[in-house]
Structures are given as C-alpha cells and as structure tokens.
Amino acid sequence: MVWPVGQPTGELHKLALRSRQAWLAVAREAGVWARECGSIHLAHRDDEWTVLQEFHATAPALGYDCSLLNPDQVLEHSPAGARALI
C-alpha cells in the first residue's frame, strides 16, 4: 500500500506522489498486480464530517482526487462500509 495522505504540502507531498507513481510503474513493468483503489474515511460525528469537508475543499489544490459520499454511496464503493455504518 502506497498512501501519500498525511504528507505536509510542498516538497514532501510532491515526493510522496512521485513515489506512488514510481511504484505503480514498477508494478506494471514487472507484471505485478497493483490496485489503485483509494481509501474511504468515514465520519461518525459532526466534527469528523467538518474535517472531511475541509479536506475535500482543499484536496484538488493538493493533487488529490477526492469525493464526499453519503452512506449509500459508501456502500456502492465498498461493502465493508456496511459494517462501519451499523
């Protein structure tokens, strides 16, 4: 798993994104399976939802493709989300 989330903006974040691309290229060239699946972060409280909204607002400028999902959309993306929604 190569997951550049959490790196500070700037050079470290850019390096993390380049590293991710390099690992994916190596996997393709070597014929090794690598799945670009992303991640789902769930909000259970209002303050968590606020953090996700703030990240979503800034994500494009940081180089992330990010979507806010409602509970039904979470289930469409990942059946594992059903356990988290209980």
Secondary structure, DSSP 8 states (H G I E B T S, - for coil): ----TT--TTHHHHHHHHHHHHHHHHHHHHT-------------SHHHHHHHHHHHHHHHHHT-------HHHHHHH-THHHHHH-
